[in-house]
């Protein structure tokens, strides 16, 4: 009954990872056939949404467009089509941890970036690659309440759907995870 104790931890405390949190590959096919509803919050714009974006093997275009808008460059105010595989990783992450009673929205810290926004970040000393997949709508920087960067990144990495960057920061919000649909690779920043 250790899981019950983990699930009833007071709000604001980090939970210890369940024993199989790093093994999303152990999920059965039924998990991936379910309708996909994702709940996200975008701190930079104050937006929040809960959207059913995939059902019966097809994207729901109106919800997909809403998700692309939420993933827009909030500084450059531009929107592009986001790689649907990225949404699969985001949804899979959220749905997987929900099995353990963690049902908080994913925080989208950065989605699409215009080349100009990406360059401004680089000039400000923020870790942003010159050829960032953010500029192609294939990357997101995320955080999930009650999961530290190591646990969240380990889960995202276990999906084997692309790159995972671990960005550790001290403070109340902590670090974040970069996830993308590029080559399978990991790094720490």
N, C-alpha and C positions, 0 to 999 in steps of 0.2 A: 504493500500500500504506500510505497514511497512516492509514487506519482501523485496520489491524492494530496500528500503533504506539499509536494512541489506546486500543485495547482492552487492551493489555498494560501500561498505566501502573500503577505501584505502587499498592497499596491505600491509600486515605486522601488521594490527590491528586486534584484536580479535573481532569476530562477536558475537552479542548476540544470544543465541539459539532461533531458531524458536519455536513457542508455543508447538509443538508436538515432539520436538527432543528427548524426553525421552520415546516416545511411539512407538517404532518400531513394537510392536505387532499389531498395527492398520493397518499395511500394508496388502494389498489384495493379493490374491493368484497369480495374474498376475505378481506382483513384483518378486516372487520366481520362476516363470517359465521362466523368461527372460534368454537369454544367459548371461554368466558371464565373463566379462573382468575386470581384476584388474590391477591397476597401482601401482607399489611399487618402493621404493628407499631404498637402503641399505647403510646408511652412512659409516659403518665400512669398506665396500669394494669398495664403489664408484659406485656400480652397480645400474642400473635402468631398469625396464622392464614394458611393457604393454602387457598383455597376455590374450587371450580368452582361458579360461581353462575348460569351461563347456557349453554344448549346447545340447538341445533336451534330457535332462535327463541323460547325460553321461559326464564323465570326458574326456577331450582331453589329452591323455597320454603324448604327447610330451610337451605340455604346463605345465601339472602337474609336470613332471620331472624338467622342468626349474624352476618352483616355489619352488620345494623341494631344488634345488641347491641354489637358492637365500636365502632360510631359513637355510642354512647349518651353522655349527659352523665355523665361520670365523677364530677363533683362532686355533682350533684343526683341521680345514680343513676337517671335515667329514660331509657327507650327509647321511640322512636317509629318509625314507618315512614319510611325514608329514600327520597327520590326515586330511582328506578332510573336515571334519566338521570345522576345524580351518579356512580353506580358505573360507568357507561359512560365518563365522562371519566377516572375514576381508573384503570380497567382499560386504556383506550386509551393513557394516558400510560405506564403500566408496560410494556405490550406493545410500544409504539413504541420505547422506549429499549432494550428487550431485543434488538431487531434489531441494536444496536450493542454488544452484550456487557455492558450494564449490567443486571444481574439482581438488584438489591437490592430488598427490600420497601419499599413506600410507608410513610412514617411519617405516621400520622394524629395531628396535634397537637390538633385540635379537630373534632368532628363536630356532633351535635345539642347544643344548649344550651337549658336551661330559661330562661324569662324571668328568673327569680331569678339564675341563674348568669351570664346575660348582663349583668344590672345590676351584679352584684358586680365583673365585669371592668371595666365602665365606671367604677365608683367607684374602682377600683385604678389607673386611668389606662391600661388596656389598650385598644387601638383596637377597639371593638366598636360596631357601628351600633345605634341604638335599635330599628330594625325589621329586625334581622339575619335573613338567610335561614337562619342556623344554627338559629334557633328554630322553623323550619318543616321541618327535615330536608332542606334543599336546599343546604347549604354544608359545605365541609370546609377546614381549614387543613392543608396537607401539606408534606412535605419529602422529597427523594429523595437519598440519599447520592451523592456525586460529581457532582451537578449543582447549580450555584449558582442562586440565585433568578431571575436574569435568563434563563438557559437554560430552566429548568423552567417559568417563567411564560410564556415565549415559546411553548413547546410547547403548554401548556394553552390559551393564547389561540388557537393555530392550529386547535383543534378547533371553535371558534366555537359553543360550547354554553352560554355564559353569562358571568358576570363573572369577572374575574381581578384580584386585588389582589397587589401585590408588596410584601413586608415585608422590608426589608433590616436585618440586625443583624450586628454584628461578633462574633467569638468562634468557638470550634471548631465549633459546630453551625450558625452562620450564620442566615440568614433563613428565610422560608417563603413559600408561595404560598397565597392564598385562592382557592378555585374554587367557583362556585355555578351553579345552573341558572336564574338570573334573566335579566335583560336583558344583552345583549352590551355590556360596558363594561370599562375598565381603570382602575386607580388605583395610587398608591404611598402606602404608609403607614409 
